[in-house]
Amino acid sequence: MVVDVSDARHPQPAAYLDDTPAGRNPHETLKVNEARKLLAVAENNGPNFAVYDLSADCRHPVLKSSITLPGSQAHMGGWAPDGKTYYVGQNNRGIGGTLPVVDVTDPSNPKPLLTWKFTVTAGPTTSTSNASGTRLYAGQAGVFGNTASSIGPDGLVILDVSDIQARRPDPQIRVLGTLFWDDQGQVEQMFPFTRNGRQYVVSTDESGGAGGAGGLKAACDRGASPYGYPQIVDITDETKT
């Protein structure tokens, strides 16, 4: 649902994105690229991907395209800053997890660029780009004691996606650096910023240690944080985060 909040005291429903499977079940994939005035949405636990145009009136998104990404089970996603690439984070985030990448250069005709399979780190649930679109600051969601989708350590994975940004033939995604922590769980978005010539990201975690096996008591017993909290991570040297 699109909500018109121009009158903050009286918000009103303006439109419903009920014309695509993704719009009806988007979970955390609804992302706007302000540069191109585009809204992308991917279907949670399903393969649909849709693009809406917000340029005429953001209260009434106009459907530009709706395609199928074979095998996709979307959870969250993110744009490259130039609005030409969308990265679709998946529900399955273990080793062997995937990351579908969509070329949205033509919003009326988006095309799958590749579906990258992660064999060293787990597949990310979230991805945030740097300003040039050559890096992804990916959240690898892990939960203590979990054997389902969020398997492995919880934390930050820095990915080199310059091949994709430059549209090179046979593009590769490379892991540049990692930083994991064991006192939280279900990492969410990373927010990059620069300060005094150094580069940082702010991390976010959804569940904290209480989301792991044994719940709150077990988290306290092992000295983990009961709830999620943000961290500021210095990524100036990407290989030594």
Beta strands, then each sheet from edge to edge (+ up, - down):
strand 1: 2-4
strand 2: 12-15
strand 3: 31-33
strand 4: 38-42
strand 5: 48-53
strand 6: 62-68
strand 7: 74-79
strand 8: 85-90
strand 9: 98-103
strand 10: 111-117
strand 11: 126-129
strand 12: 135-140
strand 13: 154-160
strand 14: 174-181
strand 15: 187-195
strand 16: 198-205
strand 17: 231-234
sheet 1: 1+ 2-
sheet 2: 3+ 4- 5+ 6-
sheet 3: 7+ 8- 9+ 10-
sheet 4: 11+ 12- 13+ 14-
sheet 5: 15+ 16- 17+
end
